[in-house]
Amino acid sequence: MADNCKQGVEAQKEAAYEKSFGLINKPYVAASAPITNFQQAVLKSQIGQSRPLNRKKMFRVKKSQLVELKIFGVATTGNTGTRFQFQDQPYLRFKPVTGIETFNVIDVPTSPTGTAIVSAAQLVTGYLTLYINDVDDPSSVGEWIQNVPLTILKRTQDQTAGVIAPFVRQPFLMAGQTVIWDKSYVTLSTALANTTDLSFIFNVYFEK
């Protein structure tokens, strides 16, 4: 009787896990060749939905790329724009993205191009929209991740003048979607009004 109850509890746990993360017993089959087009990337992201892995294991870094979004300064008036599109990222084309994080100037003072990073106060005005495939519908591509506050992409804790900048403890994990970067963008609730160049930077984790 006790064994039956234990099996029933385990079955409920398994059902709850599969509802959230996909079938446990469905094997993950790695791509036999490099991904070279968007349709292959969609198929890869769908396979990723049924991996028998928990969240912690899922965030083991395989590959990463730093993406810089530069906000060019405008003399005298400052840059009054509030929507900035990413450039194409050739290294990330057709790559299943598993996570993204961002930083402010306290964490990383300058970008690899030598540009100053946005401040903590500037970072919290930003929202990220990603143009991606829908893992549940291969024929659907669009802005399926919209207006994500940049605050929830920041995992490093820092403090300035006794004030702790907003941050989160858990990484922002994705389901292996492919991002079309030149159709993705950051929206600002308040213009930076910068007269010199500033950059948002994003560490993008991916597979294959």
Secondary structure, DSSP 8 states (H G I E B T S, - for coil): -HHHHHHHHHHHHHHHHHHHH--SSS-----SS---SHHHHHHHHHHHTT----HHHHT--SEEEEEEEEE---TTT-----EEE----GGGTT-EEEEEEE--TTT-SB-TTS-EE--HHHHTTEEEEEEEEETTEEEEEEEEEEEEEGGGG-----EETTEE----SS-EEEEEEEB-GGG-EEEESS----SS-EEEEEEEEE--
